[in-house]
């Protein structure tokens, strides 16, 4: 029982209403003390609601409204007695008749007193019964509010009207359909997932609104005041109620702390608050755990709770539709199709023949999903059957998993031609997948505290399966032409599906998740009847699932040696094909907003080059001279109609072999044509075009100018100012001291090649900056994006010597932030280093960039110089990170 300071101790007379402000502040401190001492959040928010009732009753009397026949109602969350520290106080003044002038004056006094109190956030509506009828008929929000309306004080005869109005304005079906449509729109606003990185705990799937939704629909039909009353009516079980109440309390506690931290009605669990709230809930880390471990464990609890709520929301509302609404439709005629002794199809959905099906025949737990995957006419599973299924899934044990019949059923589901994603998602949601593969159960709700992995591990895994399955769909062939073709010729698609299930299954355990996952995969595959060769292929894919992505995004795949090393690791076309389709599906399922045609072209280029190497024979050494001659020949064919071969060769003889090894014939022809047309013009030449035909969102910028010490630093500084993000850079210095630079950039606005004025602005800015070789344009100061400020990335700098290129390879890993590349370019410039090429990879909040550099005259740094510069570069990155912390 919560006892708080009485209001009358503060208000000595009806004229002392501002004392309510101090009273409210004092009782809030009392409520917090009760909560800190272990009082349940349910009792605390109920007490707050009662205290607000007390204050409003006093103000109602103070305004002399007790002399009228008006009624004061609490609506919304306040109507449900669910008041958090900064919740709005939603109230309605209801009148049976039109409101008189005298009543309007009294109401005005009441409303003024509410604002005079100071710490209420009133949302007030004044309506007649007829107003309510009109508005409830046309506005679902008003109808929903009336269902929750609770009389605080005033005319008791009015208490019956709000729900009566809704009953008259909406039938069971129209109200249900409207609320379900509203929920679908709300889900769409949150990407139809519980696992957003910064979830809205009130409105997102699995949030408080999902629990409210059950209450609204049930209260409209059953005329009850509490969800608990639905237990006695058989609508909800004691177990389901306990799950909902536990989830509700957890969400209320989070919301309580969000209110206190922000001092407002905040419902978004932003990065800004996750670490502090995790600590409040008692999540800590051991010495061998990462700094983000407490956040990840707290969010894992949140995501699991949210999934429980969405599942119960789905089951209970489907049950209401199937048992209450549909049977009462005037033209309803039940349709039943018998399947076997376990199942039938009722109105398009699977249903058990009797309530003991799962207990008497445990194989039915998997059989139902086999039917779901292989019968396209089945729309889903009946709610009663889902209830039995979720309870039965808890009894899946090792004996169940070791049963050959069950193993065969599971593999039959994996090999189903259609609906694999939908079926596996249902198996996860209803508790079957996590119990059948316990390691999968461990990753359910597991998140990684970064901006790259935007889904929980389990959600990501199932999206990966969906992406793989889509590669056989003609609709997606145009977006993924090469990978779709490769996927459709795979001999065994179940191989890549199993690799998808296990590729991240060991995350969160510590150690190398690829190694641990490969071990899990081979054990599972052996138990499920795959041959030793097939088991090894699945395990190899799991172990190497990051290899192609890392090579394509972080290595110079125009280098024949890099491609040859990658092809040798593949060994044959089978391994290359399987890894290619797995990699593309994986990246798209990790963070689809980061997938673009530039990354697609990198994967495609690596795949096709590696394929050529494998087909020509892995044992054959790279014939560099032949590659150079072939590239020159292809490029000359593109130029021969416009220029003499003598003029072309004159340009080419100034360039080294590396240029012809790493640039394509198309790019060489583009450069050569531009240089010849530019002639003896001393001003810098700047051109741009779409990046070939494969990467429409990437822009190539070609710069031909006199070589200068600050060339790279100046260029990237200007590109940053122009809102262009560099992805790749290649700098070739001709023997005539001219530099040929090619940059691949992504445009933050996507208008560069369609807006001639903007294109001209970029070109003019580059020409002007490069013409003033003695001036460095400096860095443009920008605010660090809010989300980036919450990540503590360890700055790493590693400098190694590349003997083949006779260059130093500088690898950096740091927190990405505006102007990073320009800052790094400036550091190279001050050190007097020439950048020959750069590979830029931004993965969420993390930047992982590689630069190939030398000192002047193409002389590499010594080991001592490398160590000194690495220390200087790391110190500069540490200082930049410190500035981010200061902004935070």
C-alpha positions in Angstrom: 0.0 0.0 0.0 1.4 3.4 -1.0 0.7 6.3 1.4 1.5 9.8 0.3 1.2 13.3 1.6 -2.5 14.4 1.6 -3.4 17.3 -0.6 -5.3 19.1 2.2 -2.0 19.7 4.1 -0.9 21.9 1.2 -4.1 23.6 0.3 -5.4 25.6 3.3 -8.1 27.4 1.3 -9.7 27.2 -2.1 -7.6 30.2 -3.2 -4.3 28.4 -2.6 -4.3 26.2 -5.7 -0.7 26.9 -6.7 0.3 24.9 -3.7 -0.8 21.8 -5.7 2.4 22.3 -7.7 4.6 21.7 -4.6 2.4 18.9 -3.4 2.7 17.1 -6.8 6.5 17.5 -6.7 6.7 16.1 -3.2 4.5 13.1 -3.8 6.5 12.4 -7.0 9.6 12.2 -4.8 7.6 9.9 -2.5 6.6 7.6 -5.3 10.1 7.4 -6.6 11.3 6.5 -3.1 8.6 3.7 -2.9 9.8 2.4 -6.3 13.4 2.5 -5.3 12.5 0.5 -2.2 11.0 -2.3 -4.3 7.3 -1.2 -4.8 6.0 -2.6 -8.1 5.8 -0.2 -11.0 2.1 -1.2 -11.3 1.3 0.1 -7.8 3.3 3.3 -8.4 1.6 4.3 -11.6 -1.8 3.4 -10.1 -1.0 5.6 -7.1 0.0 8.5 -9.4 -3.3 8.2 -11.3 -5.2 8.3 -8.0 -3.3 11.4 -6.8 -4.1 13.2 -10.1 -7.7 12.2 -9.5 -7.5 13.9 -6.1 -6.1 17.1 -7.5 -8.6 17.3 -10.3 -11.5 16.7 -7.9 -10.3 19.6 -5.8 -9.9 21.9 -8.8 -13.4 20.8 -10.0 -14.8 21.9 -6.7 -12.7 25.1 -6.7 -14.3 26.0 -10.1 -17.7 25.3 -8.5 -18.4 22.7 -11.3 -19.9 20.4 -8.7 -23.0 22.5 -8.9 -23.5 21.6 -12.6 -24.7 18.4 -14.2 -21.4 18.0 -16.1 -19.0 15.0 -15.7 -15.2 15.0 -15.7 -13.7 11.9 -17.3 -10.2 10.5 -17.6 -9.4 9.2 -21.1 -6.4 7.6 -22.8 -3.7 6.3 -20.6 -5.1 8.3 -17.7 -8.4 6.6 -18.2 -6.6 3.2 -17.8 -4.9 4.6 -14.7 -1.5 4.3 -16.4 0.3 7.4 -15.5 4.1 7.8 -15.8 6.0 10.9 -14.4 5.5 13.1 -17.5 2.4 11.5 -19.1 -0.2 13.8 -20.5 -3.3 14.2 -18.3 -6.1 13.5 -20.9 -9.5 14.6 -19.7 -12.9 15.1 -21.1 -15.7 17.3 -19.8 -19.0 15.7 -20.8 -22.5 17.3 -20.9 -25.8 15.7 -21.7 -27.1 18.9 -23.3 -25.6 21.9 -25.0 -23.3 23.8 -22.6 -24.7 27.0 -21.2 -22.8 30.4 -21.0 -22.6 30.0 -17.2 -21.1 26.5 -17.5 -18.6 27.8 -20.1 -17.4 30.3 -17.6 -17.0 27.7 -14.9 -15.2 25.4 -17.3 -12.9 28.3 -18.3 -12.0 28.8 -14.6 -11.3 25.1 -14.2 -9.0 25.0 -17.3 -7.2 28.1 -16.1 -6.6 26.6 -12.7 -5.1 23.5 -14.4 -2.5 25.7 -16.2 -2.0 27.8 -13.0 -0.9 24.6 -11.1 2.0 24.4 -13.5 3.1 20.8 -13.5 0.1 19.2 -15.2 0.1 18.6 -19.0 -3.6 18.7 -19.6 -5.2 17.6 -22.9 -8.8 18.7 -22.6 -11.9 18.1 -24.7 -15.3 19.5 -23.9 -18.1 17.6 -25.6 -21.8 16.9 -25.4 -23.2 13.4 -25.8 -24.2 14.3 -29.4 -20.7 15.6 -30.1 -19.3 12.3 -28.9 -21.7 10.4 -31.2 -20.7 12.4 -34.2 -17.0 12.4 -33.6 -16.8 8.7 -32.5 -18.6 7.6 -35.7 -16.1 9.4 -37.9 -12.9 9.2 -35.8 -11.4 5.9 -34.5 -9.2 7.8 -32.1 -12.2 9.4 -30.4 -14.0 6.0 -30.2 -10.9 4.4 -28.7 -10.6 7.1 -26.1 -14.3 6.7 -25.2 -13.8 3.0 -24.5 -11.2 3.9 -21.9 -13.3 6.9 -20.4 -13.5 6.8 -16.6 -15.6 9.1 -14.6 -13.5 11.0 -12.0 -16.2 13.3 -10.6 -19.4 15.0 -11.5 -22.7 13.6 -12.9 -22.7 9.8 -12.2 -25.5 9.3 -14.7 -23.0 10.2 -17.5 -20.7 7.3 -16.7 -22.6 4.8 -18.9 -22.5 6.9 -22.0 -19.0 6.7 -23.5 -19.0 2.9 -24.1 -22.7 3.0 -25.1 -21.8 5.6 -27.8 -19.0 3.4 -29.2 -21.3 0.3 -29.2 -23.9 2.3 -31.2 -21.3 3.8 -33.6 -19.2 0.7 -34.3 -20.0 -3.0 -34.7 -17.6 -5.7 -33.5 -16.3 -6.2 -37.0 -16.0 -2.5 -38.1 -14.2 -1.7 -34.9 -11.9 -4.7 -35.1 -11.1 -4.1 -38.8 -10.4 -0.4 -38.2 -8.1 -1.1 -35.2 -6.2 -3.8 -37.1 -5.7 -1.5 -40.0 -4.5 1.2 -37.6 -2.0 -1.4 -36.1 -0.7 -2.3 -39.5 0.0 1.3 -40.3 1.7 1.7 -36.9 3.9 -1.4 -37.6 4.8 0.0 -41.0 6.2 3.1 -39.4 8.6 0.9 -37.4 9.7 -1.4 -40.3 7.4 -4.2 -39.2 10.0 -5.4 -36.6 10.5 -5.4 -32.9 14.2 -5.3 -33.3 14.9 -1.7 -34.3 18.2 -0.3 -32.9 16.4 2.5 -31.1 12.9 1.2 -30.5 9.8 3.2 -29.6 8.7 1.2 -26.5 5.2 2.6 -26.8 4.3 2.4 -30.5 6.7 -0.1 -32.1 5.7 -3.8 -32.6 5.8 -5.5 -29.2 5.4 -2.2 -27.4 2.8 -0.9 -24.9 0.3 -0.2 -27.7 0.2 -3.9 -28.7 -1.0 -4.7 -25.1 -3.5 -1.8 -25.3 -4.8 -3.1 -28.6 -5.8 -6.4 -27.0 -7.6 -4.4 -24.2 -9.4 -2.0 -26.6 -10.9 -4.8 -28.8 -11.8 -7.0 -25.8 -13.3 -4.1 -23.8 -15.4 -3.0 -26.8 -17.0 -6.5 -27.1 -17.0 -8.0 -23.6 -17.7 -4.7 -21.7 -15.0 -5.3 -19.1 -12.8 -2.8 -17.4 -9.6 -4.8 -17.0 -7.8 -7.4 -19.1 -7.8 -9.6 -16.0 -11.6 -10.0 -16.3 -11.0 -11.7 -19.7 -9.6 -14.8 -17.9 -13.0 -15.6 -16.4 -14.6 -15.2 -19.8 -12.1 -17.7 -21.4 -10.7 -15.2 -23.8 -7.2 -15.3 -22.3 -5.5 -17.9 -20.1 -3.8 -17.3 -16.7 -0.5 -18.0 -18.3 -1.0 -15.6 -21.2 -2.1 -12.9 -18.8 1.0 -13.4 -16.6 3.2 -13.0 -19.7 1.4 -9.8 -20.7 1.5 -8.4 -17.2 5.2 -9.1 -16.8 6.0 -7.6 -20.2 3.8 -4.6 -19.4 5.6 -3.9 -16.1 9.0 -4.2 -17.8 8.0 -1.7 -20.5 6.5 0.6 -17.9 9.8 0.6 -16.0 11.8 1.5 -19.1 9.3 4.3 -19.8 9.5 5.5 -16.2 13.3 5.9 -16.4 13.0 7.5 -19.9 10.7 10.1 -18.4 13.0 10.9 -15.5 16.1 11.1 -17.7 14.5 13.4 -20.3 12.0 15.2 -18.1 9.4 14.8 -20.8 7.1 12.1 -22.2 9.8 10.2 -24.0 9.1 6.8 -25.4 12.1 6.2 -27.7 14.8 4.0 -26.3 17.6 6.0 -28.0 21.3 5.2 -27.8 21.5 8.2 -25.6 19.8 6.3 -22.8 20.5 2.6 -23.4 23.7 2.4 -21.4 22.3 4.2 -18.4 19.1 2.3 -18.3 21.0 -1.0 -18.7 23.0 -0.1 -15.6 19.8 0.8 -13.7 18.5 -2.6 -14.5 21.6 -4.1 -13.0 23.4 -5.2 -16.2 27.2 -5.2 -15.7 30.2 -6.6 -17.5 33.0 -8.8 -16.4 36.6 -7.9 -17.1 36.7 -10.2 -20.2 33.5 -8.8 -21.7 33.2 -5.8 -24.0 32.1 -2.4 -22.8 28.8 -2.9 -24.7 28.0 -6.2 -23.1 25.5 -4.7 -20.5 23.6 -2.8 -23.3 23.4 -5.9 -25.5 22.1 -8.1 -22.7 19.5 -5.5 -21.6 18.3 -5.0 -25.2 18.2 -8.8 -25.6 15.7 -8.8 -22.8 13.7 -6.0 -24.4 13.6 -7.7 -27.8 12.5 -11.0 -26.4 9.8 -9.3 -24.4 8.7 -7.4 -27.4 8.5 -10.6 -29.4 6.4 -12.2 -26.7 4.0 -9.3 -26.8 3.6 -9.3 -30.6 3.0 -13.1 -30.6 0.3 -12.8 -27.9 -1.2 -9.8 -29.7 -1.4 -11.9 -32.9 -2.8 -15.0 -31.3 -5.4 -13.3 -29.1 -6.7 -11.0 -31.8 -6.8 -13.8 -34.3 -8.7 -15.9 -31.7 -11.2 -13.0 -31.3 -11.7 -12.8 -35.1 -12.1 -16.5 -35.5 -14.3 -17.2 -32.5 -16.4 -14.0 -32.3 -16.4 -11.9 -35.5 -16.3 -14.3 -38.4 -18.9 -16.8 -37.1 -21.4 -13.9 -36.7 -21.1 -12.7 -40.3 -24.5 -13.1 -42.1 -23.1 -15.1 -45.0 -20.5 -17.1 -43.0 -20.3 -20.8 -43.9 -17.5 -22.8 -42.3 -15.2 -24.5 -44.8 -13.2 -27.6 -43.7 -10.8 -29.6 -45.7 -9.5 -32.8 -44.1 -5.7 -33.5 -44.4 -4.9 -36.4 -42.1 -5.5 -37.7 -38.6 -3.6 -34.7 -37.1 -4.7 -31.7 -39.2 -7.4 -30.1 -41.2 -7.8 -26.8 -42.9 -10.5 -24.6 -41.5 -11.4 -21.4 -43.4 -8.0 -21.5 -45.1 -5.9 -22.0 -41.9 -4.4 -25.1 -40.4 -6.1 -26.6 -37.3 -5.5 -29.6 -35.2 -8.1 -32.4 -35.3 -8.2 -32.4 -31.4 -6.4 -30.7 -28.5 -4.2 -33.7 -27.8 -2.6 -33.9 -31.2 0.8 -32.5 -30.1 1.0 -34.4 -26.9 0.0 -37.7 -28.4 2.1 -37.3 -31.6 5.1 -35.0 -31.0 6.1 -35.3 -34.7 3.0 -33.1 -35.4 5.0 -30.1 -34.0 7.2 -30.2 -37.1 4.6 -31.6 -39.5 2.4 -28.5 -39.1 5.3 -26.4 -40.5 6.0 -28.9 -43.3 2.3 -28.5 -44.4 2.6 -24.7 -44.0 5.7 -24.6 -46.3 4.4 -27.0 -48.9 0.7 -26.1 -49.3 0.4 -22.7 -51.0 -3.4 -22.6 -50.3 -2.8 -22.5 -46.5 -3.1 -18.9 -45.2 -1.7 -19.6 -41.7 -2.5 -21.4 -38.4 -5.7 -21.1 -36.4 -5.3 -19.3 -33.1 -6.4 -22.3 -30.9 -3.8 -24.4 -32.6 -1.2 -21.7 -32.1 -1.9 -21.7 -28.4 -1.4 -25.5 -28.2 1.7 -25.3 -30.4 3.4 -22.6 -28.3 2.8 -24.7 -25.1 4.0 -27.9 -26.8 7.2 -26.4 -28.2 8.5 -26.1 -24.7 8.7 -29.9 -24.4 11.1 -30.3 -27.4 14.2 -31.9 -25.8 17.2 -33.9 -26.9 15.1 -37.1 -27.4 12.9 -35.1 -29.8 15.9 -33.8 -31.7 17.5 -37.2 -32.0 14.4 -38.8 -33.5 15.2 -39.7 -37.2 11.6 -38.9 -38.2 11.8 -35.5 -36.7 15.2 -34.9 -38.4 13.7 -35.9 -41.7 10.8 -33.6 -41.2 13.1 -30.6 -40.4 15.2 -31.2 -43.6 12.0 -31.5 -45.6 11.0 -28.1 -44.4 14.5 -26.7 -45.3 14.1 -28.2 -48.8 10.6 -26.8 -49.4 10.4 -25.0 -52.7 8.5 -22.0 -51.4 7.6 -20.0 -48.3 10.8 -20.9 -46.5 11.2 -17.5 -44.8 7.6 -17.4 -43.7 7.7 -20.9 -42.3 11.0 -20.5 -40.4 9.8 -17.2 -39.1 6.7 -18.9 -37.7 8.8 -21.7 -36.2 10.9 -19.0 -34.4 7.9 -17.0 -33.3 6.0 -19.9 -31.8 9.1 -21.3 -30.0 9.9 -24.3 -32.2 13.0 -23.2 -33.9 14.8 -22.0 -30.8 14.0 -25.3 -29.0 14.9 -27.6 -32.0 18.2 -25.8 -32.5 19.1 -24.6 -28.9 22.0 -22.5 -30.2 19.5 -20.6 -32.3 17.5 -20.0 -29.1 20.5 -18.4 -27.6 20.8 -15.7 -30.3 17.1 -14.8 -30.2 16.9 -11.1 -29.3 20.7 -10.7 -29.4 21.7 -7.4 -30.8 25.1 -5.9 -31.6 25.5 -2.3 -30.3 26.5 -0.7 -33.6 25.0 1.0 -36.6 25.9 -1.7 -39.1 23.9 -4.6 -37.7 20.5 -3.1 -37.5 18.7 -6.3 -36.7 18.9 -8.8 -33.9 21.0 -11.9 -34.9 17.9 -14.1 -35.2 16.0 -11.5 -37.3 19.0 -11.0 -39.5 19.4 -14.8 -40.0 15.8 -15.2 -41.2 16.1 -12.2 -43.5 19.1 -13.9 -45.0 17.0 -16.9 -45.7 14.4 -14.7 -47.3 17.0 -13.0 -49.5 18.3 -16.4 -50.7 14.9 -17.6 -51.5 14.1 -14.5 -53.4 17.0 -15.1 -55.8 14.8 -17.6 -57.7 12.0 -15.1 -58.0 11.9 -13.3 -61.4 10.8 -10.1 -59.6 14.3 -9.8 -58.1 16.3 -11.0 -61.1 16.6 -7.4 -62.4 18.1 -6.2 -59.1 20.4 -9.2 -58.7 21.0 -10.5 -62.2 24.3 -12.3 -61.8 23.7 -13.7 -58.3 20.2 -14.8 -59.2 21.6 -16.7 -62.1 24.3 -18.3 -59.9 21.7 -19.3 -57.3 19.4 -20.9 -59.7 22.1 -23.3 -60.9 23.2 -24.4 -57.5 22.9 -28.1 -57.2 21.8 -28.2 -53.6 20.1 -25.0 -52.2 19.6 -26.6 -48.8 23.4 -26.4 -48.4 23.3 -22.6 -48.5 20.2 -22.5 -46.4 21.9 -24.5 -43.6 25.0 -22.3 -43.9 22.7 -19.2 -43.5 21.1 -20.6 -40.3 24.5 -21.3 -38.7 26.6 -18.5 -40.1 26.0 -16.2 -37.0 24.7 -18.8 -34.6 27.7 -18.6 -32.3 27.6 -14.8 -31.8 27.6 -13.7 -28.2 29.6 -16.7 -26.9 33.0 -15.2 -27.1 35.7 -16.4 -29.5 35.5 -16.5 -33.3 31.8 -17.0 -34.1 32.7 -18.3 -37.6 34.9 -21.1 -36.2 32.4 -22.0 -33.4 29.4 -21.8 -35.9 31.2 -24.1 -38.3 31.6 -26.7 -35.5 27.9 -26.4 -34.7 27.0 -26.7 -38.4 29.0 -29.9 -39.1 27.5 -31.6 -36.0 24.0 -30.7 -37.0 24.5 -31.7 -40.7 25.9 -35.1 -39.7 23.0 -35.8 -37.4 20.6 -34.8 -40.2 21.9 -37.2 -42.8 24.1 -35.1 -45.0 27.2 -36.8 -46.5 30.6 -35.9 -45.1 31.4 -33.8 -48.2 28.1 -31.9 -47.8 28.7 -31.4 -44.1 32.2 -30.0 -44.8 30.8 -27.6 -47.5 28.3 -26.2 -45.1 30.9 -25.8 -42.4 33.3 -24.2 -44.9 30.7 -21.6 -45.8 30.0 -20.8 -42.2 33.7 -20.5 -41.4 34.4 -18.3 -44.5 31.2 -16.3 -44.8 32.9 -13.0 -44.3 35.8 -13.7 -46.7 34.3 -12.4 -49.9 32.9 -9.3 -48.3 36.2 -8.4 -46.7 38.2 -9.0 -49.9 35.8 -7.0 -52.1 35.4 -4.0 -49.8 38.8 -3.8 -48.2 41.3 -5.0 -50.8 42.2 -3.8 -54.3 40.4 -6.3 -56.4 41.8 -4.8 -59.6 45.1 -6.3 -58.5 45.5 -9.7 -60.2 47.5 -11.1 -57.3 44.6 -10.3 -54.8 42.1 -12.0 -57.1 44.4 -15.0 -57.5 44.8 -15.4 -53.8 41.1 -15.3 -53.3 40.4 -17.8 -56.1 42.9 -20.2 -54.6 41.1 -20.0 -51.3 37.8 -20.9 -53.1 39.5 -23.8 -54.8 36.7 -24.5 -57.3 33.5 -23.0 -58.8 31.2 -24.8 -56.4 32.7 -23.1 -53.3 32.8 -19.7 -55.2 29.2 -20.0 -56.3 27.8 -20.9 -52.9 29.9 -18.2 -51.1 28.9 -15.5 -53.6 25.1 -16.0 -53.1 25.5 -16.3 -49.4 27.6 -13.1 -49.2 25.2 -10.9 -51.2 22.2 -12.2 -49.3 24.1 -11.7 -46.0 25.0 -8.0 -46.7 21.4 -7.2 -47.7 20.1 -8.8 -44.5 22.6 -7.0 -42.3 21.8 -3.4 -43.3 20.0 -3.0 -46.6 20.4 0.8 -46.5 24.2 0.3 -46.9 23.7 -2.0 -50.0 24.1 -0.1 -53.2 25.1 -0.7 -56.8 28.7 0.2 -55.9 29.0 -2.6 -53.4 27.2 -4.9 -55.8 29.7 -4.1 -58.5 32.6 -4.9 -56.2 31.1 -8.3 -55.4 30.3 -9.0 -59.0 33.8 -7.9 -60.1 35.5 -10.2 -57.6 33.2 -13.1 -58.5 33.8 -12.8 -62.3 37.6 -12.3 -61.9 37.9 -15.2 -59.5 35.7 -17.3 -61.8 38.1 -16.6 -64.7 41.1 -17.5 -62.7 39.5 -20.8 -61.6 38.4 -21.7 -65.1 41.8 -21.0 -66.6 43.6 -23.1 -63.9 44.6 -22.2 -60.4 48.2 -23.5 -61.0 48.9 -21.0 -63.8 50.9 -18.0 -62.8 49.5 -14.5 -63.6 50.8 -13.4 -67.0 51.0 -9.7 -66.3 52.4 -8.8 -69.7 49.5 -10.5 -71.4 47.0 -8.7 -69.2 48.6 -5.4 -70.0 48.6 -6.0 -73.7 45.0 -7.2 -73.7 43.9 -4.2 -71.8 45.8 -1.8 -74.1 44.3 -3.5 -77.2 40.7 -3.2 -75.9 41.2 0.4 -75.0 42.8 1.2 -78.4 39.8 -0.3 -80.1 37.6 2.2 -78.3 39.8 5.1 -79.4 41.0 4.3 -82.9 38.1 6.0 -84.6 38.9 9.4 -82.9 42.6 9.5 -82.4 45.8 8.2 -84.0 47.5 5.3 -82.3 50.7 7.4 -82.2 49.0 10.1 -80.1 47.4 7.4 -77.9 50.7 5.7 -77.3 52.4 9.0 -76.5 50.0 9.4 -73.6 50.4 5.8 -72.5 54.1 5.7 -72.5 54.1 8.2 -69.6 52.2 5.7 -67.5 53.5 2.6 -65.6 52.4 -1.0 -65.9 50.4 -0.7 -62.7 48.0 1.6 -64.4 47.1 -0.9 -67.2 46.9 -3.7 -64.7 44.4 -2.0 -62.4 42.3 0.2 -64.7 39.7 -1.3 -67.1 39.9 -0.8 -70.9 36.8 1.4 -70.7 38.3 3.7 -68.0 41.7 3.9 -69.8 39.8 5.0 -73.0 37.9 7.6 -71.0 41.0 9.0 -69.4 43.0 9.0 -72.7 40.3 10.7 -74.7 39.9 13.4 -72.1 43.7 14.0 -71.9 44.1 14.3 -75.7 41.1 16.6 -75.9 42.5 18.7 -73.0 45.8 19.2 -75.0 48.4 21.6 -73.6 45.8 23.4 -71.4 47.6 24.1 -68.0 44.5 24.2 -65.9 43.3 21.0 -64.1 41.0 18.7 -66.0 38.0 17.4 -64.1 35.4 15.1 -65.5 32.6 12.9 -64.0 30.3 10.2 -65.1 28.3 7.3 -63.7 30.4 4.4 -62.5 30.3 2.2 -65.5 26.9 0.6 -66.2 26.8 -1.6 -63.0 26.9 1.0 -60.2 24.4 3.7 -61.0 24.5 5.3 -57.6 28.3 5.7 -57.7 30.0 8.6 -59.6 33.5 8.4 -61.1 35.5 11.7 -61.0 38.6 11.9 -63.1 41.2 14.5 -62.4 44.2 15.3 -64.6 46.5 17.9 -63.2 50.1 18.7 -62.4 51.3 16.6 -59.5 51.5 18.5 -56.1 52.1 17.5 -52.5 48.6 18.3 -51.3 46.7 16.8 -54.2 44.8 14.0 -52.3 44.2 16.1 -49.2 42.9 19.0 -51.3 40.6 16.8 -53.4 39.0 14.9 -50.6 38.5 18.1 -48.6 36.6 19.7 -51.5 34.6 16.5 -52.1 33.6 16.4 -48.5 32.4 20.0 -48.7 30.3 19.0 -51.8 28.6 16.2 -49.8 30.4 13.5 -51.7 31.6 10.4 -49.9 34.8 8.8 -51.4 34.6 5.0 -51.7 37.8 4.4 -53.8 40.7 6.4 -55.0 43.5 5.7 -57.4 46.4 8.1 -58.0 48.7 7.5 -61.0 51.7 9.9 -61.5 53.0 10.1 -65.0 56.6 10.6 -65.8 55.8 14.1 -67.0 54.8 15.0 -63.4 51.2 15.0 -64.2 48.8 13.0 -62.0 45.8 11.0 -63.2 43.4 10.5 -60.3 40.2 8.6 -60.3 37.8 8.8 -57.4 34.6 6.8 -56.9 32.1 8.8 -54.8 28.6 8.3 -53.5 26.4 11.4 -53.5 24.6 12.1 -50.3 21.8 13.8 -52.2 21.8 11.6 -55.3 21.5 14.6 -57.7 25.1 15.1 -58.9 24.6 13.6 -62.4 21.1 14.9 -62.9 21.6 18.5 -61.7 23.9 20.3 -64.2 24.2 23.3 -62.0 25.4 21.2 -59.0 27.8 19.2 -61.3 29.3 22.5 -62.6 29.7 23.7 -59.0 31.7 20.6 -58.0 33.9 20.8 -61.1 34.6 24.5 -60.6 35.4 24.0 -56.9 37.9 21.2 -57.7 39.5 23.2 -60.6 39.9 26.3 -58.4 41.4 24.4 -55.4 43.8 22.3 -57.6 44.9 25.4 -59.5 46.1 27.0 -56.2 48.7 24.3 -55.4 50.1 26.4 -52.5 46.8 26.6 -50.6 45.0 23.8 -48.7 41.3 24.5 -48.5 41.1 23.2 -44.9 38.3 21.2 -43.3 34.7 22.1 -43.1 33.4 21.8 -39.5 30.2 19.8 -39.1 28.4 18.5 -36.0 28.8 14.9 -35.2 25.5 13.0 -35.9 23.7 12.2 -32.6 24.0 8.4 -33.0 27.7 8.4 -33.6 28.5 10.1 -30.3 27.6 7.0 -28.3 30.2 4.7 -29.8 33.6 4.2 -28.4 35.7 2.7 -31.3 39.2 1.7 -30.5 41.5 3.5 -32.9 43.8 1.2 -34.7 46.6 2.0 -37.1 48.8 -0.6 -38.8 51.4 0.0 -41.4 52.9 -2.8 -43.4 55.2 -3.0 -46.4 53.8 -4.4 -49.7 56.8 -5.8 -51.4 55.0 -6.4 -54.8 54.0 -2.7 -55.0 57.0 -1.3 -53.2 54.6 0.8 -51.1 53.5 1.1 -47.5 50.0 -0.1 -46.8 48.4 2.0 -44.0 45.3 0.5 -42.5 43.1 2.5 -40.0 40.0 1.6 -38.1 38.3 4.5 -36.3 34.9 6.1 -35.6 33.4 7.4 -38.8 32.5 11.1 -38.6 32.1 14.1 -41.0 35.3 15.1 -42.7 37.3 12.0 -41.5 38.9 11.3 -44.9 39.8 14.9 -45.4 41.5 15.0 -41.9 43.4 11.8 -42.7 44.4 13.2 -46.1 45.7 16.4 -44.4 47.9 14.2 -42.0 49.4 12.4 -45.0 50.1 15.7 -46.6 51.9 17.2 -43.6 54.0 14.0 -43.3 55.0 14.5 -47.0 53.5 11.2 -48.1 52.1 10.5 -51.6 48.9 8.4 -51.7 48.8 6.1 -54.6 45.4 4.5 -53.9 42.8 4.3 -51.2 40.1 1.8 -50.3 37.3 3.4 -48.1 34.9 1.1 -46.2 32.3 2.6 -43.8 30.4 0.0 -41.9 27.8 1.7 -39.7 29.7 3.8 -37.2 33.0 2.3 -38.1 35.4 3.4 -40.8 38.0 0.9 -42.0 40.2 2.6 -44.6 43.4 1.4 -46.4 45.9 3.7 -48.1 48.9 2.7 -50.2 51.6 5.4 -49.8 55.2 6.2 -50.4 57.5 9.1 -49.6 58.5 11.4 -52.5 60.0 9.8 -55.5 58.1 6.6 -54.8 60.4 5.6 -51.9 58.6 3.6 -49.1 59.0 4.5 -45.5 61.5 2.5 -43.4 60.3 0.4 -40.5 61.3 3.1 -38.0 59.5 5.8 -40.0 56.4 3.6 -40.3 56.3 3.1 -36.5 56.7 6.8 -35.9 54.0 7.8 -38.4 51.7 5.1 -37.1 52.0 6.6 -33.6 51.4 10.1 -34.9 48.4 9.0 -36.9 46.9 7.1 -34.0 47.4 10.1 -31.7 45.5 12.3 -34.2 42.7 9.8 -34.4 42.5 9.7 -30.6 42.3 13.5 -30.5 39.5 13.4 -33.0 37.6 10.8 -30.9 38.1 13.0 -27.9 36.4 15.9 -29.7 33.5 13.6 -30.4 33.3 12.8 -26.7 33.3 16.5 -25.9 30.4 17.1 -28.3 28.5 14.2 -26.6 
